[in-house]
């Protein structure tokens, strides 16, 4: 189906624009932003709860969290009610990094989508994609970063 292939290709192209912009600024990959955003938004989370909230699929969240902890951006906290359980929390450095990434990310979203669609087309696309997403069983509960064109209805 043409719509399916174009949807997948458009997603890949937009993500490529974002990743290239982050790399050009010496910033970490988008997955790091995704983790930091959810931890800032929701506070400390169990890894499985974090996994469910992420916008981007993470097939090896444990390794990603290890790298982010090593960089001082997240920390693992033990769970008082379950000695085997743990929570992941963003550190102050992690929150500062997330705030540094956002302007680059926002400009890349604008370049990938906003600059290519007029206001009416962007709203129509958001409506169509919303219909697909909202009616899909077991759709992930990921959120859109605040202040983003998507959260304001522009993307």
C-alpha positions as CSV (number, residue, x, y, z in Angstrom):
1,X,0.0,0.0,0.0
2,X,1.4,3.4,-1.1
3,X,0.3,5.2,2.1
4,X,2.2,2.6,4.3
5,X,5.5,2.9,2.4
6,X,5.3,6.7,2.3
7,X,4.6,6.8,6.0
8,X,7.6,4.7,6.8
9,X,9.9,6.5,4.4
10,X,8.7,9.9,5.7
11,X,9.4,8.8,9.3
12,X,12.9,7.6,8.4
13,X,13.7,10.8,6.5
14,X,12.5,13.0,9.3
15,X,14.5,11.1,11.9
16,X,17.6,11.3,9.7
17,X,17.3,15.1,9.6
18,X,17.0,15.2,13.4
19,X,19.9,12.8,14.0
20,X,22.1,14.7,11.6
21,X,21.3,18.0,13.3
22,X,22.1,16.6,16.7
23,X,25.4,15.1,15.5
24,X,26.4,18.3,13.8
25,X,26.0,20.1,17.2
26,X,28.0,17.4,19.0
27,X,24.9,16.2,20.9
28,X,24.0,12.6,21.7
29,X,21.4,10.6,19.7
30,X,17.7,11.3,19.8
31,X,17.2,8.2,22.0
32,X,19.0,10.0,24.8
33,X,16.6,13.0,24.6
34,X,13.7,10.7,24.5
35,X,14.8,9.0,27.8
36,X,15.6,12.3,29.5
37,X,12.3,13.9,28.4
38,X,10.2,11.1,29.9
39,X,12.2,11.1,33.1
40,X,11.8,14.9,33.4
41,X,8.1,14.7,32.6
42,X,7.2,11.8,34.8
43,X,10.0,11.7,37.5
44,X,11.8,8.5,38.4
45,X,10.4,5.4,36.5
46,X,11.0,1.7,36.6
47,X,12.8,0.6,33.4
48,X,9.7,-1.2,32.1
49,X,7.5,1.9,32.6
50,X,10.1,4.1,30.9
51,X,10.2,1.6,28.0
52,X,6.4,2.0,27.5
53,X,6.5,5.8,27.5
54,X,9.4,6.2,25.0
55,X,8.5,7.8,21.6
56,X,11.2,5.8,19.9
57,X,11.5,2.0,20.1
58,X,14.3,0.9,22.4
59,X,15.2,-2.8,21.9
60,X,18.1,-2.6,24.4
61,X,17.1,0.0,26.9
62,X,19.4,-1.6,29.5
63,X,22.5,-0.8,27.5
64,X,21.3,2.7,26.7
65,X,20.7,3.4,30.4
66,X,24.2,2.0,31.2
67,X,25.8,4.4,28.7
68,X,23.7,7.3,30.0
69,X,24.5,6.5,33.7
70,X,28.2,6.3,32.8
71,X,27.9,9.8,31.3
72,X,26.3,11.0,34.5
73,X,22.9,11.8,32.9
74,X,20.7,9.2,34.7
75,X,21.0,7.3,37.9
76,X,19.6,4.1,39.2
77,X,17.8,4.2,42.5
78,X,16.8,1.2,44.5
79,X,13.1,0.6,45.2
80,X,12.3,0.5,48.9
81,X,9.3,-1.8,48.4
82,X,11.1,-4.3,46.1
83,X,14.8,-4.9,46.7
84,X,15.2,-6.3,43.2
85,X,13.5,-3.4,41.6
86,X,15.0,-0.1,40.6
87,X,14.0,3.3,39.4
88,X,15.7,5.4,36.8
89,X,16.0,9.1,37.4
90,X,17.5,12.0,35.4
91,X,20.4,13.8,37.1
92,X,20.8,17.6,37.0
93,X,23.3,17.2,34.2
94,X,20.9,15.0,32.3
95,X,18.1,17.7,32.6
96,X,20.6,20.4,31.5
97,X,21.5,18.3,28.5
98,X,17.9,17.7,27.6
99,X,17.3,21.5,27.6
100,X,20.4,22.0,25.4
101,X,19.2,19.4,22.9
102,X,15.6,20.8,22.5
103,X,16.4,23.9,20.4
104,X,18.4,21.8,17.9
105,X,15.7,19.1,17.9
106,X,12.9,21.8,17.4
107,X,14.8,23.3,14.4
108,X,15.3,19.9,12.9
109,X,11.6,19.1,13.2
110,X,10.8,22.4,11.5
111,X,13.3,21.6,8.7
112,X,12.0,18.1,8.3
113,X,8.3,18.8,8.5
114,X,7.2,22.4,9.2
115,X,9.2,24.0,6.3
116,X,7.7,21.5,3.9
117,X,4.1,21.8,4.8
118,X,1.8,24.8,5.0
119,X,-0.3,25.2,8.2
120,X,-3.4,23.6,6.6
121,X,-1.4,20.6,5.3
122,X,0.4,20.1,8.7
123,X,-3.0,20.2,10.5
124,X,-4.5,17.7,8.0
125,X,-1.5,15.4,8.4
126,X,-1.7,15.6,12.2
127,X,-5.4,14.7,12.0
128,X,-4.9,11.7,9.7
129,X,-2.0,10.4,11.7
130,X,-3.9,10.9,14.9
131,X,-6.7,8.8,13.5
132,X,-4.3,6.0,12.7
133,X,-2.6,6.2,16.0
134,X,-5.7,6.6,18.2
135,X,-7.4,3.6,16.6
136,X,-4.4,1.2,16.7
137,X,-4.7,-1.4,19.4
138,X,-1.8,-1.4,21.9
139,X,-0.4,1.9,20.6
140,X,2.5,3.0,22.8
141,X,1.7,5.7,25.3
142,X,4.6,8.0,24.2
143,X,4.3,11.7,24.6
144,X,5.2,14.6,22.5
145,X,7.9,16.9,23.9
146,X,6.3,20.1,25.3
147,X,6.9,23.2,23.3
148,X,7.4,21.1,20.2
149,X,5.5,21.9,17.0
150,X,3.7,18.6,17.4
151,X,2.4,19.6,20.9
152,X,1.1,22.9,19.6
153,X,-0.6,21.3,16.6
154,X,2.0,22.5,14.0
155,X,3.6,19.2,13.1
